[in-house]
Amino acid sequence: MKGDDYDIKSKSKTNQAIKLFSKGKNLEDVVIALYLPIDEVRDIYRQFLKLKDMH
């Protein structure tokens, strides 16, 4: 698991957010974890849903 933490920290904020969403984290969790504005996290979440073909 420690390697997984290193892996996520080395990626872009968008990739980090998508990984957190894929682990079941919600918008609030991602905003707090990555220090991103809510509007940006919402946009990333929409991208995540498109990836999952759930939009």
mmCIF entry with sequence, helices, sheets and N, C-alpha, C, O atoms, coordinates in Angstrom:
data_MODEL
# 
_entry.id   MODEL 
# 
_entity.id                         1 
_entity.type                       polymer 
_entity.pdbx_number_of_molecules   1 
# 
_entity_poly.entity_id                      1 
_entity_poly.type                           'polypeptide(L)' 
_entity_poly.nstd_linkage                   no 
_entity_poly.nstd_monomer                   no 
_entity_poly.pdbx_seq_one_letter_code       MKGDDYDIKSKSKTNQAIKLFSKGKNLEDVVIALYLPIDEVRDIYRQFLKLKDMH 
_entity_poly.pdbx_seq_one_letter_code_can   MKGDDYDIKSKSKTNQAIKLFSKGKNLEDVVIALYLPIDEVRDIYRQFLKLKDMH 
_entity_poly.pdbx_strand_id                 A 
# 
loop_
_entity_poly_seq.entity_id 
_entity_poly_seq.num 
_entity_poly_seq.mon_id 
_entity_poly_seq.hetero 
1 1  MET n 
1 2  LYS n 
1 3  GLY n 
1 4  ASP n 
1 5  ASP n 
1 6  TYR n 
1 7  ASP n 
1 8  ILE n 
1 9  LYS n 
1 10 SER n 
1 11 LYS n 
1 12 SER n 
1 13 LYS n 
1 14 THR n 
1 15 ASN n 
1 16 GLN n 
1 17 ALA n 
1 18 ILE n 
1 19 LYS n 
1 20 LEU n 
1 21 PHE n 
1 22 SER n 
1 23 LYS n 
1 24 GLY n 
1 25 LYS n 
1 26 ASN n 
1 27 LEU n 
1 28 GLU n 
1 29 ASP n 
1 30 VAL n 
1 31 VAL n 
1 32 ILE n 
1 33 ALA n 
1 34 LEU n 
1 35 TYR n 
1 36 LEU n 
1 37 PRO n 
1 38 ILE n 
1 39 ASP n 
1 40 GLU n 
1 41 VAL n 
1 42 ARG n 
1 43 ASP n 
1 44 ILE n 
1 45 TYR n 
1 46 ARG n 
1 47 GLN n 
1 48 PHE n 
1 49 LEU n 
1 50 LYS n 
1 51 LEU n 
1 52 LYS n 
1 53 ASP n 
1 54 MET n 
1 55 HIS n 
# 
_struct_asym.id          A 
_struct_asym.entity_id   1 
# 
loop_
_struct_conf.conf_type_id 
_struct_conf.id 
_struct_conf.pdbx_PDB_helix_id 
_struct_conf.beg_label_comp_id 
_struct_conf.beg_label_asym_id 
_struct_conf.beg_label_seq_id 
_struct_conf.pdbx_beg_PDB_ins_code 
_struct_conf.end_label_comp_id 
_struct_conf.end_label_asym_id 
_struct_conf.end_label_seq_id 
_struct_conf.pdbx_end_PDB_ins_code 
_struct_conf.beg_auth_comp_id 
_struct_conf.beg_auth_asym_id 
_struct_conf.beg_auth_seq_id 
_struct_conf.end_auth_comp_id 
_struct_conf.end_auth_asym_id 
_struct_conf.end_auth_seq_id 
_struct_conf.pdbx_PDB_helix_class 
_struct_conf.details 
_struct_conf.pdbx_PDB_helix_length 
HELX_P HELX_P1 AA1 LYS A 2  ? LYS A 9  ? LYS A 2  LYS A 9  1 ? 8  
HELX_P HELX_P2 AA2 LYS A 13 ? SER A 22 ? LYS A 13 SER A 22 1 ? 10 
HELX_P HELX_P3 AA3 LEU A 27 ? LEU A 34 ? LEU A 27 LEU A 34 1 ? 8  
HELX_P HELX_P4 AA4 ILE A 38 ? LEU A 51 ? ILE A 38 LEU A 51 1 ? 14 
# 
_struct_conf_type.id          HELX_P 
_struct_conf_type.criteria    ? 
_struct_conf_type.reference   ? 
# 
loop_
_atom_site.group_PDB 
_atom_site.id 
_atom_site.type_symbol 
_atom_site.label_atom_id 
_atom_site.label_alt_id 
_atom_site.label_comp_id 
_atom_site.label_asym_id 
_atom_site.label_entity_id 
_atom_site.label_seq_id 
_atom_site.pdbx_PDB_ins_code 
_atom_site.Cartn_x 
_atom_site.Cartn_y 
_atom_site.Cartn_z 
_atom_site.occupancy 
_atom_site.B_iso_or_equiv 
_atom_site.pdbx_formal_charge 
_atom_site.auth_seq_id 
_atom_site.auth_comp_id 
_atom_site.auth_asym_id 
_atom_site.auth_atom_id 
_atom_site.pdbx_PDB_model_num 
ATOM 1   N N  . MET A 1 1  ? 0.814   -1.197 0.000   1.00 0.00 ? 1  MET A N  1 
ATOM 2   C CA . MET A 1 1  ? 0.000   0.000  0.000   1.00 0.00 ? 1  MET A CA 1 
ATOM 3   C C  . MET A 1 1  ? 0.858   1.261  0.000   1.00 0.00 ? 1  MET A C  1 
ATOM 4   O O  . MET A 1 1  ? 0.468   2.293  -0.546  1.00 0.00 ? 1  MET A O  1 
ATOM 5   N N  . LYS A 1 2  ? 2.002   1.163  0.605   1.00 0.00 ? 2  LYS A N  1 
ATOM 6   C CA . LYS A 1 2  ? 2.878   2.328  0.616   1.00 0.00 ? 2  LYS A CA 1 
ATOM 7   C C  . LYS A 1 2  ? 3.300   2.699  -0.799  1.00 0.00 ? 2  LYS A C  1 
ATOM 8   O O  . LYS A 1 2  ? 3.383   3.884  -1.123  1.00 0.00 ? 2  LYS A O  1 
ATOM 9   N N  . GLY A 1 3  ? 3.564   1.727  -1.635  1.00 0.00 ? 3  GLY A N  1 
ATOM 10  C CA . GLY A 1 3  ? 3.904   1.978  -3.021  1.00 0.00 ? 3  GLY A CA 1 
ATOM 11  C C  . GLY A 1 3  ? 2.765   2.637  -3.767  1.00 0.00 ? 3  GLY A C  1 
ATOM 12  O O  . GLY A 1 3  ? 2.991   3.475  -4.640  1.00 0.00 ? 3  GLY A O  1 
ATOM 13  N N  . ASP A 1 4  ? 1.538   2.261  -3.426  1.00 0.00 ? 4  ASP A N  1 
ATOM 14  C CA . ASP A 1 4  ? 0.359   2.856  -4.044  1.00 0.00 ? 4  ASP A CA 1 
ATOM 15  C C  . ASP A 1 4  ? 0.275   4.336  -3.689  1.00 0.00 ? 4  ASP A C  1 
ATOM 16  O O  . ASP A 1 4  ? -0.067  5.148  -4.550  1.00 0.00 ? 4  ASP A O  1 
ATOM 17  N N  . ASP A 1 5  ? 0.574   4.709  -2.454  1.00 0.00 ? 5  ASP A N  1 
ATOM 18  C CA . ASP A 1 5  ? 0.579   6.117  -2.046  1.00 0.00 ? 5  ASP A CA 1 
ATOM 19  C C  . ASP A 1 5  ? 1.612   6.898  -2.837  1.00 0.00 ? 5  ASP A C  1 
ATOM 20  O O  . ASP A 1 5  ? 1.336   8.014  -3.278  1.00 0.00 ? 5  ASP A O  1 
ATOM 21  N N  . TYR A 1 6  ? 2.781   6.343  -3.022  1.00 0.00 ? 6  TYR A N  1 
ATOM 22  C CA . TYR A 1 6  ? 3.814   7.021  -3.805  1.00 0.00 ? 6  TYR A CA 1 
ATOM 23  C C  . TYR A 1 6  ? 3.346   7.207  -5.242  1.00 0.00 ? 6  TYR A C  1 
ATOM 24  O O  . TYR A 1 6  ? 3.546   8.266  -5.837  1.00 0.00 ? 6  TYR A O  1 
ATOM 25  N N  . ASP A 1 7  ? 2.728   6.180  -5.787  1.00 0.00 ? 7  ASP A N  1 
ATOM 26  C CA . ASP A 1 7  ? 2.264   6.213  -7.170  1.00 0.00 ? 7  ASP A CA 1 
ATOM 27  C C  . ASP A 1 7  ? 1.246   7.326  -7.377  1.00 0.00 ? 7  ASP A C  1 
ATOM 28  O O  . ASP A 1 7  ? 1.341   8.068  -8.354  1.00 0.00 ? 7  ASP A O  1 
ATOM 29  N N  . ILE A 1 8  ? 0.296   7.455  -6.497  1.00 0.00 ? 8  ILE A N  1 
ATOM 30  C CA . ILE A 1 8  ? -0.747  8.469  -6.672  1.00 0.00 ? 8  ILE A CA 1 
ATOM 31  C C  . ILE A 1 8  ? -0.175  9.880  -6.507  1.00 0.00 ? 8  ILE A C  1 
ATOM 32  O O  . ILE A 1 8  ? -0.627  10.802 -7.186  1.00 0.00 ? 8  ILE A O  1 
ATOM 33  N N  . LYS A 1 9  ? 0.788   10.063 -5.640  1.00 0.00 ? 9  LYS A N  1 
ATOM 34  C CA . LYS A 1 9  ? 1.362   11.391 -5.427  1.00 0.00 ? 9  LYS A CA 1 
ATOM 35  C C  . LYS A 1 9  ? 2.193   11.855 -6.618  1.00 0.00 ? 9  LYS A C  1 
ATOM 36  O O  . LYS A 1 9  ? 2.398   13.054 -6.802  1.00 0.00 ? 9  LYS A O  1 
ATOM 37  N N  . SER A 1 10 ? 2.666   10.923 -7.418  1.00 0.00 ? 10 SER A N  1 
ATOM 38  C CA . SER A 1 10 ? 3.525   11.278 -8.546  1.00 0.00 ? 10 SER A CA 1 
ATOM 39  C C  . SER A 1 10 ? 2.726   11.649 -9.792  1.00 0.00 ? 10 SER A C  1 
ATOM 40  O O  . SER A 1 10 ? 3.312   12.053 -10.796 1.00 0.00 ? 10 SER A O  1 
ATOM 41  N N  . LYS A 1 11 ? 1.411   11.521 -9.748  1.00 0.00 ? 11 LYS A N  1 
ATOM 42  C CA . LYS A 1 11 ? 0.576   11.776 -10.914 1.00 0.00 ? 11 LYS A CA 1 
ATOM 43  C C  . LYS A 1 11 ? -0.074  13.150 -10.845 1.00 0.00 ? 11 LYS A C  1 
ATOM 44  O O  . LYS A 1 11 ? -0.058  13.808 -9.805  1.00 0.00 ? 11 LYS A O  1 
ATOM 45  N N  . SER A 1 12 ? -0.646  13.574 -11.969 1.00 0.00 ? 12 SER A N  1 
ATOM 46  C CA . SER A 1 12 ? -1.328  14.866 -12.004 1.00 0.00 ? 12 SER A CA 1 
ATOM 47  C C  . SER A 1 12 ? -2.525  14.841 -11.062 1.00 0.00 ? 12 SER A C  1 
ATOM 48  O O  . SER A 1 12 ? -3.003  13.776 -10.671 1.00 0.00 ? 12 SER A O  1 
ATOM 49  N N  . LYS A 1 13 ? -3.002  16.032 -10.703 1.00 0.00 ? 13 LYS A N  1 
ATOM 50  C CA . LYS A 1 13 ? -4.164  16.147 -9.824  1.00 0.00 ? 13 LYS A CA 1 
ATOM 51  C C  . LYS A 1 13 ? -5.383  15.478 -10.454 1.00 0.00 ? 13 LYS A C  1 
ATOM 52  O O  . LYS A 1 13 ? -6.186  14.864 -9.751  1.00 0.00 ? 13 LYS A O  1 
ATOM 53  N N  . THR A 1 14 ? -5.523  15.594 -11.768 1.00 0.00 ? 14 THR A N  1 
ATOM 54  C CA . THR A 1 14 ? -6.654  14.960 -12.446 1.00 0.00 ? 14 THR A CA 1 
ATOM 55  C C  . THR A 1 14 ? -6.577  13.449 -12.293 1.00 0.00 ? 14 THR A C  1 
ATOM 56  O O  . THR A 1 14 ? -7.571  12.807 -11.953 1.00 0.00 ? 14 THR A O  1 
ATOM 57  N N  . ASN A 1 15 ? -5.420  12.887 -12.538 1.00 0.00 ? 15 ASN A N  1 
ATOM 58  C CA . ASN A 1 15 ? -5.251  11.436 -12.395 1.00 0.00 ? 15 ASN A CA 1 
ATOM 59  C C  . ASN A 1 15 ? -5.463  10.991 -10.952 1.00 0.00 ? 15 ASN A C  1 
ATOM 60  O O  . ASN A 1 15 ? -6.058  9.944  -10.696 1.00 0.00 ? 15 ASN A O  1 
ATOM 61  N N  . GLN A 1 16 ? -4.972  11.796 -10.016 1.00 0.00 ? 16 GLN A N  1 
ATOM 62  C CA . GLN A 1 16 ? -5.162  11.462 -8.613  1.00 0.00 ? 16 GLN A CA 1 
ATOM 63  C C  . GLN A 1 16 ? -6.644  11.455 -8.259  1.00 0.00 ? 16 GLN A C  1 
ATOM 64  O O  . GLN A 1 16 ? -7.119  10.559 -7.562  1.00 0.00 ? 16 GLN A O  1 
ATOM 65  N N  . ALA A 1 17 ? -7.369  12.454 -8.741  1.00 0.00 ? 17 ALA A N  1 
ATOM 66  C CA . ALA A 1 17 ? -8.800  12.554 -8.449  1.00 0.00 ? 17 ALA A CA 1 
ATOM 67  C C  . ALA A 1 17 ? -9.549  11.371 -9.050  1.00 0.00 ? 17 ALA A C  1 
ATOM 68  O O  . ALA A 1 17 ? -10.402 10.780 -8.388  1.00 0.00 ? 17 ALA A O  1 
ATOM 69  N N  . ILE A 1 18 ? -9.244  11.024 -10.282 1.00 0.00 ? 18 ILE A N  1 
ATOM 70  C CA . ILE A 1 18 ? -9.918  9.896  -10.933 1.00 0.00 ? 18 ILE A CA 1 
ATOM 71  C C  . ILE A 1 18 ? -9.640  8.602  -10.173 1.00 0.00 ? 18 ILE A C  1 
ATOM 72  O O  . ILE A 1 18 ? -10.533 7.768  -10.016 1.00 0.00 ? 18 ILE A O  1 
ATOM 73  N N  . LYS A 1 19 ? -8.430  8.437  -9.712  1.00 0.00 ? 19 LYS A N  1 
ATOM 74  C CA . LYS A 1 19 ? -8.107  7.239  -8.937  1.00 0.00 ? 19 LYS A CA 1 
ATOM 75  C C  . LYS A 1 19 ? -8.912  7.214  -7.634  1.00 0.00 ? 19 LYS A C  1 
ATOM 76  O O  . LYS A 1 19 ? -9.410  6.162  -7.235  1.00 0.00 ? 19 LYS A O  1 
ATOM 77  N N  . LEU A 1 20 ? -9.038  8.348  -6.981  1.00 0.00 ? 20 LEU A N  1 
ATOM 78  C CA . LEU A 1 20 ? -9.827  8.412  -5.749  1.00 0.00 ? 20 LEU A CA 1 
ATOM 79  C C  . LEU A 1 20 ? -11.298 8.114  -6.018  1.00 0.00 ? 20 LEU A C  1 
ATOM 80  O O  . LEU A 1 20 ? -11.932 7.390  -5.251  1.00 0.00 ? 20 LEU A O  1 
ATOM 81  N N  . PHE A 1 21 ? -11.845 8.665  -7.101  1.00 0.00 ? 21 PHE A N  1 
ATOM 82  C CA . PHE A 1 21 ? -13.229 8.366  -7.459  1.00 0.00 ? 21 PHE A CA 1 
ATOM 83  C C  . PHE A 1 21 ? -13.408 6.875  -7.724  1.00 0.00 ? 21 PHE A C  1 
ATOM 84  O O  . PHE A 1 21 ? -14.414 6.286  -7.330  1.00 0.00 ? 21 PHE A O  1 
ATOM 85  N N  . SER A 1 22 ? -12.438 6.271  -8.388  1.00 0.00 ? 22 SER A N  1 
ATOM 86  C CA . SER A 1 22 ? -12.543 4.846  -8.697  1.00 0.00 ? 22 SER A CA 1 
ATOM 87  C C  . SER A 1 22 ? -12.487 3.988  -7.436  1.00 0.00 ? 22 SER A C  1 
ATOM 88  O O  . SER A 1 22 ? -12.930 2.840  -7.438  1.00 0.00 ? 22 SER A O  1 
ATOM 89  N N  . LYS A 1 23 ? -11.942 4.553  -6.365  1.00 0.00 ? 23 LYS A N  1 
ATOM 90  C CA . LYS A 1 23 ? -11.894 3.847  -5.077  1.00 0.00 ? 23 LYS A CA 1 
ATOM 91  C C  . LYS A 1 23 ? -13.138 4.131  -4.238  1.00 0.00 ? 23 LYS A C  1 
ATOM 92  O O  . LYS A 1 23 ? -13.250 3.672  -3.102  1.00 0.00 ? 23 LYS A O  1 
ATOM 93  N N  . GLY A 1 24 ? -14.072 4.895  -4.814  1.00 0.00 ? 24 GLY A N  1 
ATOM 94  C CA . GLY A 1 24 ? -15.326 5.147  -4.109  1.00 0.00 ? 24 GLY A CA 1 
ATOM 95  C C  . GLY A 1 24 ? -15.378 6.441  -3.317  1.00 0.00 ? 24 GLY A C  1 
ATOM 96  O O  . GLY A 1 24 ? -16.345 6.685  -2.596  1.00 0.00 ? 24 GLY A O  1 
ATOM 97  N N  . LYS A 1 25 ? -14.361 7.265  -3.439  1.00 0.00 ? 25 LYS A N  1 
ATOM 98  C CA . LYS A 1 25 ? -14.373 8.540  -2.723  1.00 0.00 ? 25 LYS A CA 1 
ATOM 99  C C  . LYS A 1 25 ? -15.389 9.482  -3.358  1.00 0.00 ? 25 LYS A C  1 
ATOM 100 O O  . LYS A 1 25 ? -15.643 9.414  -4.561  1.00 0.00 ? 25 LYS A O  1 
ATOM 101 N N  . ASN A 1 26 ? -15.967 10.359 -2.543  1.00 0.00 ? 26 ASN A N  1 
ATOM 102 C CA . ASN A 1 26 ? -16.940 11.310 -3.071  1.00 0.00 ? 26 ASN A CA 1 
ATOM 103 C C  . ASN A 1 26 ? -16.279 12.660 -3.357  1.00 0.00 ? 26 ASN A C  1 
ATOM 104 O O  . ASN A 1 26 ? -15.085 12.840 -3.119  1.00 0.00 ? 26 ASN A O  1 
ATOM 105 N N  . LEU A 1 27 ? -17.069 13.603 -3.868  1.00 0.00 ? 27 LEU A N  1 
ATOM 106 C CA . LEU A 1 27 ? -16.521 14.917 -4.244  1.00 0.00 ? 27 LEU A CA 1 
ATOM 107 C C  . LEU A 1 27 ? -15.843 15.599 -3.057  1.00 0.00 ? 27 LEU A C  1 
ATOM 108 O O  . LEU A 1 27 ? -14.749 16.147 -3.196  1.00 0.00 ? 27 LEU A O  1 
ATOM 109 N N  . GLU A 1 28 ? -16.480 15.567 -1.910  1.00 0.00 ? 28 GLU A N  1 
ATOM 110 C CA . GLU A 1 28 ? -15.919 16.218 -0.727  1.00 0.00 ? 28 GLU A CA 1 
ATOM 111 C C  . GLU A 1 28 ? -14.569 15.617 -0.345  1.00 0.00 ? 28 GLU A C  1 
ATOM 112 O O  . GLU A 1 28 ? -13.627 16.346 -0.032  1.00 0.00 ? 28 GLU A O  1 
ATOM 113 N N  . ASP A 1 29 ? -14.476 14.301 -0.370  1.00 0.00 ? 29 ASP A N  1 
ATOM 114 C CA . ASP A 1 29 ? -13.215 13.626 -0.040  1.00 0.00 ? 29 ASP A CA 1 
ATOM 115 C C  . ASP A 1 29 ? -12.089 14.070 -0.972  1.00 0.00 ? 29 ASP A C  1 
ATOM 116 O O  . ASP A 1 29 ? -10.965 14.310 -0.529  1.00 0.00 ? 29 ASP A O  1 
ATOM 117 N N  . VAL A 1 30 ? -12.399 14.179 -2.267  1.00 0.00 ? 30 VAL A N  1 
ATOM 118 C CA . VAL A 1 30 ? -11.383 14.538 -3.256  1.00 0.00 ? 30 VAL A CA 1 
ATOM 119 C C  . VAL A 1 30 ? -10.965 16.004 -3.097  1.00 0.00 ? 30 VAL A C  1 
ATOM 120 O O  . VAL A 1 30 ? -9.780  16.325 -3.193  1.00 0.00 ? 30 VAL A O  1 
ATOM 121 N N  . VAL A 1 31 ? -11.929 16.885 -2.854  1.00 0.00 ? 31 VAL A N  1 
ATOM 122 C CA . VAL A 1 31 ? -11.595 18.296 -2.615  1.00 0.00 ? 31 VAL A CA 1 
ATOM 123 C C  . VAL A 1 31 ? -10.626 18.413 -1.454  1.00 0.00 ? 31 VAL A C  1 
ATOM 124 O O  . VAL A 1 31 ? -9.627  19.129 -1.540  1.00 0.00 ? 31 VAL A O  1 
ATOM 125 N N  . ILE A 1 32 ? -10.918 17.714 -0.370  1.00 0.00 ? 32 ILE A N  1 
ATOM 126 C CA . ILE A 1 32 ? -10.078 17.776 0.830   1.00 0.00 ? 32 ILE A CA 1 
ATOM 127 C C  . ILE A 1 32 ? -8.715  17.137 0.591   1.00 0.00 ? 32 ILE A C  1 
ATOM 128 O O  . ILE A 1 32 ? -7.687  17.698 0.973   1.00 0.00 ? 32 ILE A O  1 
ATOM 129 N N  . ALA A 1 33 ? -8.706  15.974 -0.035  1.00 0.00 ? 33 ALA A N  1 
ATOM 130 C CA . ALA A 1 33 ? -7.448  15.240 -0.222  1.00 0.00 ? 33 ALA A CA 1 
ATOM 131 C C  . ALA A 1 33 ? -6.475  15.964 -1.143  1.00 0.00 ? 33 ALA A C  1 
ATOM 132 O O  . ALA A 1 33 ? -5.264  15.935 -0.924  1.00 0.00 ? 33 ALA A O  1 
ATOM 133 N N  . LEU A 1 34 ? -7.014  16.622 -2.188  1.00 0.00 ? 34 LEU A N  1 
ATOM 134 C CA . LEU A 1 34 ? -6.139  17.188 -3.218  1.00 0.00 ? 34 LEU A CA 1 
ATOM 135 C C  . LEU A 1 34 ? -6.061  18.719 -3.196  1.00 0.00 ? 34 LEU A C  1 
ATOM 136 O O  . LEU A 1 34 ? -5.355  19.321 -4.006  1.00 0.00 ? 34 LEU A O  1 
ATOM 137 N N  . TYR A 1 35 ? -6.790  19.342 -2.265  1.00 0.00 ? 35 TYR A N  1 
ATOM 138 C CA . TYR A 1 35 ? -6.777  20.814 -2.154  1.00 0.00 ? 35 TYR A CA 1 
ATOM 139 C C  . TYR A 1 35 ? -7.139  21.484 -3.482  1.00 0.00 ? 35 TYR A C  1 
ATOM 140 O O  . TYR A 1 35 ? -6.488  22.433 -3.919  1.00 0.00 ? 35 TYR A O  1 
ATOM 141 N N  . LEU A 1 36 ? -8.192  20.964 -4.105  1.00 0.00 ? 36 LEU A N  1 
ATOM 142 C CA . LEU A 1 36 ? -8.648  21.513 -5.381  1.00 0.00 ? 36 LEU A CA 1 
ATOM 143 C C  . LEU A 1 36 ? -9.984  22.232 -5.176  1.00 0.00 ? 36 LEU A C  1 
ATOM 144 O O  . LEU A 1 36 ? -10.750 21.876 -4.280  1.00 0.00 ? 36 LEU A O  1 
ATOM 145 N N  . PRO A 1 37 ? -10.265 23.245 -6.006  1.00 0.00 ? 37 PRO A N  1 
ATOM 146 C CA . PRO A 1 37 ? -11.571 23.904 -5.933  1.00 0.00 ? 37 PRO A CA 1 
ATOM 147 C C  . PRO A 1 37 ? -12.688 22.949 -6.345  1.00 0.00 ? 37 PRO A C  1 
ATOM 148 O O  . PRO A 1 37 ? -12.491 22.084 -7.198  1.00 0.00 ? 37 PRO A O  1 
ATOM 149 N N  . ILE A 1 38 ? -13.859 23.111 -5.735  1.00 0.00 ? 38 ILE A N  1 
ATOM 150 C CA . ILE A 1 38 ? -14.979 22.213 -5.997  1.00 0.00 ? 38 ILE A CA 1 
ATOM 151 C C  . ILE A 1 38 ? -15.367 22.194 -7.477  1.00 0.00 ? 38 ILE A C  1 
ATOM 152 O O  . ILE A 1 38 ? -15.715 21.138 -8.005  1.00 0.00 ? 38 ILE A O  1 
ATOM 153 N N  . ASP A 1 39 ? -15.313 23.343 -8.152  1.00 0.00 ? 39 ASP A N  1 
ATOM 154 C CA . ASP A 1 39 ? -15.662 23.368 -9.577  1.00 0.00 ? 39 ASP A CA 1 
ATOM 155 C C  . ASP A 1 39 ? -14.738 22.484 -10.395 1.00 0.00 ? 39 ASP A C  1 
ATOM 156 O O  . ASP A 1 39 ? -15.176 21.790 -11.313 1.00 0.00 ? 39 ASP A O  1 
ATOM 157 N N  . GLU A 1 40 ? -13.469 22.515 -10.061 1.00 0.00 ? 40 GLU A N  1 
ATOM 158 C CA . GLU A 1 40 ? -12.501 21.675 -10.781 1.00 0.00 ? 40 GLU A CA 1 
ATOM 159 C C  . GLU A 1 40 ? -12.764 20.197 -10.508 1.00 0.00 ? 40 GLU A C  1 
ATOM 160 O O  . GLU A 1 40 ? -12.687 19.367 -11.413 1.00 0.00 ? 40 GLU A O  1 
ATOM 161 N N  . VAL A 1 41 ? -13.074 19.878 -9.256  1.00 0.00 ? 41 VAL A N  1 
ATOM 162 C CA . VAL A 1 41 ? -13.353 18.485 -8.899  1.00 0.00 ? 41 VAL A CA 1 
ATOM 163 C C  . VAL A 1 41 ? -14.623 18.005 -9.592  1.00 0.00 ? 41 VAL A C  1 
ATOM 164 O O  . VAL A 1 41 ? -14.683 16.857 -10.033 1.00 0.00 ? 41 VAL A O  1 
ATOM 165 N N  . ARG A 1 42 ? -15.632 18.853 -9.697  1.00 0.00 ? 42 ARG A N  1 
ATOM 166 C CA . ARG A 1 42 ? -16.856 18.478 -10.418 1.00 0.00 ? 42 ARG A CA 1 
ATOM 167 C C  . ARG A 1 42 ? -16.555 18.163 -11.883 1.00 0.00 ? 42 ARG A C  1 
ATOM 168 O O  . ARG A 1 42 ? -17.071 17.193 -12.438 1.00 0.00 ? 42 ARG A O  1 
ATOM 169 N N  . ASP A 1 43 ? -15.715 18.991 -12.501 1.00 0.00 ? 43 ASP A N  1 
ATOM 170 C CA . ASP A 1 43 ? -15.341 18.753 -13.898 1.00 0.00 ? 43 ASP A CA 1 
ATOM 171 C C  . ASP A 1 43 ? -14.612 17.416 -14.047 1.00 0.00 ? 43 ASP A C  1 
ATOM 172 O O  . ASP A 1 43 ? -14.868 16.656 -14.981 1.00 0.00 ? 43 ASP A O  1 
ATOM 173 N N  . ILE A 1 44 ? -13.713 17.149 -13.126 1.00 0.00 ? 44 ILE A N  1 
ATOM 174 C CA . ILE A 1 44 ? -12.971 15.880 -13.165 1.00 0.00 ? 44 ILE A CA 1 
ATOM 175 C C  . ILE A 1 44 ? -13.932 14.713 -12.945 1.00 0.00 ? 44 ILE A C  1 
ATOM 176 O O  . ILE A 1 44 ? -13.798 13.665 -13.576 1.00 0.00 ? 44 ILE A O  1 
ATOM 177 N N  . TYR A 1 45 ? -14.901 14.898 -12.048 1.00 0.00 ? 45 TYR A N  1 
ATOM 178 C CA . TYR A 1 45 ? -15.880 13.835 -11.791 1.00 0.00 ? 45 TYR A CA 1 
ATOM 179 C C  . TYR A 1 45 ? -16.691 13.538 -13.044 1.00 0.00 ? 45 TYR A C  1 
ATOM 180 O O  . TYR A 1 45 ? -16.976 12.377 -13.340 1.00 0.00 ? 45 TYR A O  1 
ATOM 181 N N  . ARG A 1 46 ? -17.061 14.575 -13.779 1.00 0.00 ? 46 ARG A N  1 
ATOM 182 C CA . ARG A 1 46 ? -17.778 14.363 -15.044 1.00 0.00 ? 46 ARG A CA 1 
ATOM 183 C C  . ARG A 1 46 ? -16.911 13.555 -16.015 1.00 0.00 ? 46 ARG A C  1 
ATOM 184 O O  . ARG A 1 46 ? -17.407 12.664 -16.705 1.00 0.00 ? 46 ARG A O  1 
ATOM 185 N N  . GLN A 1 47 ? -15.621 13.873 -16.063 1.00 0.00 ? 47 GLN A N  1 
ATOM 186 C CA . GLN A 1 47 ? -14.705 13.114 -16.919 1.00 0.00 ? 47 GLN A CA 1 
ATOM 187 C C  . GLN A 1 47 ? -14.656 11.654 -16.470 1.00 0.00 ? 47 GLN A C  1 
ATOM 188 O O  . GLN A 1 47 ? -14.656 10.738 -17.292 1.00 0.00 ? 47 GLN A O  1 
ATOM 189 N N  . PHE A 1 48 ? -14.614 11.457 -15.167 1.00 0.00 ? 48 PHE A N  1 
ATOM 190 C CA . PHE A 1 48 ? -14.595 10.102 -14.609 1.00 0.00 ? 48 PHE A CA 1 
ATOM 191 C C  . PHE A 1 48 ? -15.839 9.328  -15.022 1.00 0.00 ? 48 PHE A C  1 
ATOM 192 O O  . PHE A 1 48 ? -15.747 8.164  -15.413 1.00 0.00 ? 48 PHE A O  1 
ATOM 193 N N  . LEU A 1 49 ? -17.010 9.972  -14.938 1.00 0.00 ? 49 LEU A N  1 
ATOM 194 C CA . LEU A 1 49 ? -18.249 9.300  -15.334 1.00 0.00 ? 49 LEU A CA 1 
ATOM 195 C C  . LEU A 1 49 ? -18.241 8.954  -16.820 1.00 0.00 ? 49 LEU A C  1 
ATOM 196 O O  . LEU A 1 49 ? -18.726 7.895  -17.217 1.00 0.00 ? 49 LEU A O  1 
ATOM 197 N N  . LYS A 1 50 ? -17.694 9.839  -17.632 1.00 0.00 ? 50 LYS A N  1 
ATOM 198 C CA . LYS A 1 50 ? -17.589 9.552  -19.065 1.00 0.00 ? 50 LYS A CA 1 
ATOM 199 C C  . LYS A 1 50 ? -16.696 8.343  -19.298 1.00 0.00 ? 50 LYS A C  1 
ATOM 200 O O  . LYS A 1 50 ? -16.985 7.495  -20.142 1.00 0.00 ? 50 LYS A O  1 
ATOM 201 N N  . LEU A 1 51 ? -15.617 8.276  -18.547 1.00 0.00 ? 51 LEU A N  1 
ATOM 202 C CA . LEU A 1 51 ? -14.712 7.121  -18.662 1.00 0.00 ? 51 LEU A CA 1 
ATOM 203 C C  . LEU A 1 51 ? -15.437 5.836  -18.316 1.00 0.00 ? 51 LEU A C  1 
ATOM 204 O O  . LEU A 1 51 ? -15.206 4.797  -18.934 1.00 0.00 ? 51 LEU A O  1 
ATOM 205 N N  . LYS A 1 52 ? -16.299 5.908  -17.344 1.00 0.00 ? 52 LYS A N  1 
ATOM 206 C CA . LYS A 1 52 ? -17.058 4.749  -16.901 1.00 0.00 ? 52 LYS A CA 1 
ATOM 207 C C  . LYS A 1 52 ? -18.313 4.539  -17.734 1.00 0.00 ? 52 LYS A C  1 
ATOM 208 O O  . LYS A 1 52 ? -19.062 3.587  -17.517 1.00 0.00 ? 52 LYS A O  1 
ATOM 209 N N  . ASP A 1 53 ? -18.538 5.440  -18.693 1.00 0.00 ? 53 ASP A N  1 
ATOM 210 C CA . ASP A 1 53 ? -19.717 5.410  -19.564 1.00 0.00 ? 53 ASP A CA 1 
ATOM 211 C C  . ASP A 1 53 ? -20.996 5.391  -18.742 1.00 0.00 ? 53 ASP A C  1 
ATOM 212 O O  . ASP A 1 53 ? -21.928 4.631  -19.003 1.00 0.00 ? 53 ASP A O  1 
ATOM 213 N N  . MET A 1 54 ? -21.000 6.267  -17.730 1.00 0.00 ? 54 MET A N  1 
ATOM 214 C CA . MET A 1 54 ? -22.151 6.355  -16.845 1.00 0.00 ? 54 MET A CA 1 
ATOM 215 C C  . MET A 1 54 ? -22.790 7.737  -16.895 1.00 0.00 ? 54 MET A C  1 
ATOM 216 O O  . MET A 1 54 ? -23.643 8.042  -16.061 1.00 0.00 ? 54 MET A O  1 
ATOM 217 N N  . HIS A 1 55 ? -22.410 8.564  -17.827 1.00 0.00 ? 55 HIS A N  1 
ATOM 218 C CA . HIS A 1 55 ? -22.944 9.914  -17.876 1.00 0.00 ? 55 HIS A CA 1 
ATOM 219 C C  . HIS A 1 55 ? -24.360 9.866  -18.375 1.00 0.00 ? 55 HIS A C  1 
ATOM 220 O O  . HIS A 1 55 ? -25.008 10.906 -18.495 1.00 0.00 ? 55 HIS A O  1 
# 
